[in-house]
Amino acid sequence: MKHRLKRNISKKSILTKSITQECLHKLVTFSKAPFHGIFKLDRSTFFGDNSKMDLLVEQLNSYGKNGIPKPNIITCDDDELKLSHCPEDDWQAILGESLTSEMSERTRQQQTAIWELVETEVVYLKTIKVITDLFLACLYNLQSANILNEIDRDQLFSNIPDICKANKTLWLDCILPMVQKARESKQPFQPQELRNGFLNFGSTCQPYTRYCLDQTKCQQYCREKYQENEHFKAYLAWCETRKECNRLRLMDILVRPMQRLTKYSLLLKAILRHTEDAEQRRCLEEMIGSVERFVRSVNGTLRSRQDAERLLAIAERIECYDVVETRDDELESIVKSHSKLDLFHPMPGCRLSKRWLLFEGDLKIKDSFTSKVSINVKFKIASLFFRNPAIESEFKYYK
């Protein structure tokens, strides 16, 4: 036993030279012990005189032993969400075997589709809680101990607490009451009971707009900090090896809200396909319309942001034209401020109030005699649709 212990310690000692370079994420693959157990070794063996890393290890050891304290910023908890109130494996366990055996095949399919909405919402809420209760809570407490204060929580997680709060509202006010009513009455799920919740889907899930807008920058911020900050690597590796993470990386979990947002209409359509009652179908169609309108508005906001970024990039590549030549620096700065092309303002004389980037690419001009390419330039088009006053129903496209 002693020989085996010495051999294990010697194996881990080999890693001490590279621990600060490869970080703790690499260490996980070499050890069969839980990640937090490795921290229980002598910290000086791994990190030398790195006092900040020593403090980080000490805090993570404490969280591994006693749990992560939940800060006030976390608004979702198991008791309030009552996720434990859905212990059934499927809807048949709620309604009972006698009732389910009397149902038609179409009704059984409808109940299965409704249960998929319920079950996937529970799984999704638990995934969001992994972000808030593990990653965010851990970082919040570390920063309270003056560790990783250089990490911006908003840039990393955006408004994920608001996302949790939105889905908490959807669950408690819309989905869970339907499940509880079916459990108490032993009657099938009634999809029209979801109507009020999904008709208010746009206002309830408004935080998703900001979250989707921030997601690209959040992913980029996470990658940058992972590359340049060894302490952030250690924090991320410790969190990602916890059991509740289910072997998922933070960046994989952060995209779940965007994926979930687009799935609601698909789940409701699946219920609609197996619904025969006219009133239920009408309610489901209203719910689907409400969800799809909100998703379209989010997509429109994303497209507007992307178009603005592309226009800004083009504007930065366009040089100011020289109106007059001057040797006075102050006068030159004044002239340049008025001679720079502003692609975010409407074109003079055009009724369109906004510009869009319609096309960007290479313009190839060929000589009419030799048919050879004589010039190759970048060609940008921004809001070059004009209304033809003679033909109201047509637009002409000018290059």
N, C-alpha and C positions, 0 to 999 in steps of 0.2 A: 504493500500500500504506500509506504514511504517512497519506494523507488518510482512508483507511478506518479506520485505527487511531484517529486523532483523533476521528472521528465516533463510533466505538464507545465511547471513553472519555467523550465528551460525553454520550452517551445514559445511561451509567451514573451520571454525575455528577448528572444530573437527579434520580436516586433518592436521593441522599445526604441530602436534607432530611427525607425521610419514612422512612428506614430504621429509625430507632429506634421509630417509631410503627407502621408496617405490618409490621415485622420481616422476617426473611430469607425467610419463607414466600412473601411477595409477590414478592420479588426473583427467585425462580426462574422465574416466568412471563414475566419481561421479558428473560431472558438465555438464549441458546442454549448457553452454556458450562456445563460441569458446575458444580454448586453449590459444591464446595470450591475450584474455580478462581477464583471471584469473591473468595474470601477472600484470594487472593494479591495483590490490589490493596492500595494503601496504606490501612492500617486507620484512620489518622487522618482520611482523607477521608470515611469512612463514619461513624465513631463519635466523632470529636472526642477529648475527654479522658476518655472512659469507659474507665478502666483495666481494670475487670472484663470488659467486653465485648472489649477488646483481648486480654486473656489467654485468653478463651473462643475467639476467632478463631484465636489462635496454636495452641491445643491442637487445634482441629478441623482446621487446616491440617496439623498433624503427623500426625493420624490418617488424613487423606486421602492423605498421601504415604507413610507407613510402615505403615499399618494400625493397628487398635485393639488395644492390649495386652489379653490375656485374663486377667482376674483369677481368683483361686483359687475364687471363688464359682461360676464356670461349671463345670459337671460334665459337659457333653456336648461331645464333639469328633468331627470327621469320622472320624479313624482308629479311635477306640474304637467308634463306632456302625457303622462299616464300610458307610456309605451308598454309598460308591463301589463296593462289591462287588455292586451291582445295576445294571449298566450296560445291561442288556437293555431294549429298548423294549416287549416283551410276552413272555408266557409261552412262545410258540411258539419264540422264539429260544433259550430255555433247553432245551426238550425236543428240538428238532430237527424238521425237516420230515418225515422218514420216519415218526416216531412220531405226530405230529399228524395226518397224512393217514389213519392207520388208526383214529383215534378215532371213536366215535359222536358224533352231534350233541349228545346230552345231556351226554356227558363233556366235550366242547369248551366247552359253556356253563358247566359247573361250573368248569373250569380258568380260564375268563375271569372268573368271579365271584371266585374265590380271588385271582387276579392283581389285581383291583380293590382288594381289601383290602390286598395288599402294596404296590401302587403308591401308593395314597392315604396309607398310613402313612409312606412315604418322604417324600412331599410335605409331610405334616403335621410330621414331625420337622424338616425344613428350615425350615418356618415358625416353629416354636418356637425354632430356633437363630437366626433373625433377631431375635427378641426378646432372647435371652440374649447373643448374640455382638455384636449391633449396639447396640440401645437400652440394655440393661442394662449391658453392658461399657463403653460410651461414658460413661454417667452415672457409673458406678463410678470410672472413671479421672479424670473431670472433678472429682469430689468429692475424690479423692486429691490433686488440685492446688488444693483449696480453692475450687472453682467449683461453684455450684448445691448447696451444702451444705444450703440450706433445703428442698430437695426430699427427701421421704421415699420411699425406694425401695420399702419394703414397701407403702405406700399406693398407689403407682403400679403396681407389678408383682405385688403379693401374693406368693405362693410359687411363682412361675413356675420357679425352679430345681428345685423338687421335682417339678413337672409334667414337666419335661425328664427328670429322673432316672427317674420312673415309666414314661414311654414308652420310655426307653432300655432299661429292664428288660424291658418287653413285647416290644420289637424283638429284643434280643439273645438272650433266653431262649425266645422263643415263635415269632416269625415268621421271623426270619433262618435258624434251623436248618432249617426246612421248605424254604426256598428253596435253601439250600446242598445239602441232601440230594437234591432234585430235579435240581439242576445236576450233581452228581457221578454219580448213578445213571441220569440220562436217563429217569426215570420220572415219571408225573404227580404233581402235588401231592396229598398225602394230608391231608385236613382234620382227621382225628383227631390229627394231630401238634400241632395247636394247642390241644388239649384242656386240658392241664395249665396252660398260660399263662392261658387264659380262665377256668378254674375258680378261679384265684387273682386274678381281675380286681379284686374288691372290695378286697383287701388291697394289691395293687400300685398301684391308682389311688386310694387313699384321699386323697392330696393334692388331688384334684379337688373334694372336699367343701368344703374351705376356700376354694379358688380361686373356686368358683361363689358362695359366700357373700359373698366380698369384691368380686366383679366390679362390682356397681352402684356401690359406693363408689369403686372404682378409676377407673371412667369419670368419675364426678363430680369426683374429685380432679384428673384430667388436664385436664378442661375448665376448672376453676377456675384452675389454675396457668397454663394457656395464655392465659387472659384477663388475668391480673394480673402475670405475670412475663415480661419481655422476653427475659431470658437463656434461660429455658426454651423460649420460642418459637423462638429461634435454634437451640438444641440439637435440638428436635423437627424443625424444618424441615430441618436438615442431615441427620439420620438418615433422614427420610422421602424424601429425594431420592436416596439411595444406590441403586445398581442392584439390590442384593439385596432391597430393599423392594418392588420390582415395582409402584411407584406406589400402594401401600397406605398408609393412615394407621395410626398406632399403635393407635388405638381400634378400627379394623377388625380388626387382628391379634389384639388382646387377647381378642376373643370366640371365636377359633378353638378353644381347648380345650373350651369349652362345646358348640360345634357338633359337635366330633369325638366327644365323649363319647356323644352321642345317636345317632351314626351307626354305631357298632360293631354294635349288634343288627341294624340294617338290612342291613349288609354280610353278616353271618352268615346272616340269613334268605334273602338272595339265593343264597348257596351252598347252603343247605338245599333250596331250590326245585328246584335242578338236580342233586340227589344222589339216587341210587337205592339204594345199598348200605344195608342196615338198620343195621349197626354205625356207619357214618359218620353216618347220620341221628340215631342216638341220641346220639352225641358232640356233634353240632352243637346238638341241642335242649338238652343240658346246658349248653353254652357260652352259648347265647342266654339261658337262664334265669338264669345267673350274672350276665351283664351287665345284664339288665333289673332284677334285684333290687338291684344297686348303684345304677343310675340312679334307681329308685324311692326308695331311701334318701336320695339326694342331693336329689331333689325334695321329699321329706318334710321334710328339714332346712331347705330354702329356705322352704317354706310355714310352718313353725314360726317361723322368723325374721320373716317378713312379718307373721304373726298377732301376734307379740309387739310388733312396732313399731306396729301399728295399735292394739292394746290400750293401749300406752303413750301414744299420741297422744290416745286417748279419755280415759284417766285424767287427763291433764294439763288437759283441758277441764272436768272435773267438779269443782265447787267443794266444799270441806269444809262439812259442816253444822255449825251452831252448837249445841252441846250445852248449854252454859251461857254466860252473859255474864260476862266478867271484865275487870277493868282492869289486871290484873297481866300484864306481857309474858311473864314466864317461865312462868306458869301457862297462859297462852293458847297458847304454843308446845307445851307438853306435851299440852294438850287436842287441838290440831290434829293432832299426830302420831298420835293414836289415833282420830281421827274422819275420817280420809281413807280413801276407798274404794280398796282394793288389789285390782285386777283380776287379779293374778297368783297370788293364793291361792285355794284351793278355796272354794266357797260353803259356809257352815255347814250341816250336815245333808245334804249332797249327796255321793254316793259317787264322783262324777266328780272326778278328781284334777287336772284341767286345764280352763281356760276357753278358749273359742274365740269369735271374733267371727263371728256368724252373719249379721248384717244391720246395715247402717247406712244411713239415708235419712231423708227427710222424712215426718212423720206428719201427715196432713191430717184435721182433725176438722170435720165439717159439722153445721150446725144442723138438727135434725129438722123444723123448721117452714119455714125459708126455703131450706134446702139450699145455703146459702152457707158458704164456708170461714170458720170463726171463729178458727182458730189454726193456726199452722204451726211445728212444732218439730222438732228433731233427735231421732231415736229410735235408741237403741243397744241392742243385745241382746248379752249376753255369757253364754254357758253357761246358757241358760234351758230346757234339756231336763231334765225330771225323770222318774224312773221311777215309773210308777203301780203301787203295790203290788197293786192288785186285778187288773190286767191286765199280766202280766209281759212280754208280747210287744209292748206298745205304749209309745210315748213321747207325752207331751202337751206342747204348745208354748204357753207363757204369755207374754203381752205385758204 
